[in-house]
Amino acid sequence: MRFHPLAQDTPADEKTIMTDYEQSRRIGAVSLGESVLFFRARRKAYYIPYSGISRCFRRVMLVPAPEGAEA
């Protein structure tokens, strides 16, 4: 798998990034590593150090309740 930095000034030590990814905690589409956040999209994995994150939003879809369900 190829890793791509989201920030231009991110140092790319491929071996450290791979180890961090393998030991990361997966939560849905993102993985939380020791020093970076990973996001997978198709066959690529993007990463950004926690220090490079100023705001983070997760999109949530509203699913309508089935007909006849109590609120």
C-alpha positions in Angstrom: 0.0 0.0 0.0 1.2 3.5 -0.8 1.1 6.2 1.8 0.5 9.8 0.7 1.0 12.9 3.0 -1.9 15.4 3.2 0.5 18.2 4.3 3.4 19.3 2.1 5.8 19.8 5.1 5.3 16.2 6.4 8.5 14.2 6.6 8.0 10.9 4.8 9.8 8.1 6.6 8.1 5.2 4.8 9.2 2.5 7.3 8.0 4.5 10.4 4.7 5.3 8.7 4.2 1.6 7.8 4.9 0.5 11.4 2.6 3.2 12.7 -0.2 2.1 10.3 0.1 -1.6 11.3 -0.2 -0.7 15.0 -2.9 1.9 14.6 -6.4 1.7 16.0 -9.0 1.5 13.3 -12.3 3.4 13.7 -14.4 3.2 10.6 -12.7 4.9 7.7 -9.9 6.4 9.8 -7.0 4.8 11.7 -5.4 6.5 14.7 -1.6 5.9 14.8 0.9 6.9 17.5 1.7 10.2 15.8 -0.5 10.4 12.7 -4.1 10.0 11.5 -4.6 7.7 8.5 -7.5 7.9 6.0 -8.0 5.2 3.4 -9.5 6.0 0.0 -9.6 3.1 -2.4 -6.1 1.7 -2.7 -4.3 4.7 -1.2 -3.8 5.6 2.4 -3.4 9.3 3.3 -1.8 10.5 6.6 -1.4 13.7 8.5 0.4 14.3 11.8 -1.8 15.3 14.7 0.0 18.6 15.0 -1.1 19.4 11.4 -4.8 19.0 12.3 -6.6 22.3 13.2 -10.2 21.1 12.7 -11.7 17.7 11.9 -15.2 16.9 10.9 -16.8 13.5 10.2 -19.8 13.4 7.9 -22.8 11.8 9.4 -25.8 10.7 7.3 -29.3 11.0 8.7 -31.3 7.8 8.1 -35.0 8.1 8.2 -36.8 5.8 10.7 -38.9 3.0 9.1 -42.7 3.7 8.8 -44.6 2.9 11.9 -41.6 3.0 14.2 -42.1 4.7 17.5 -39.9 7.8 18.2 
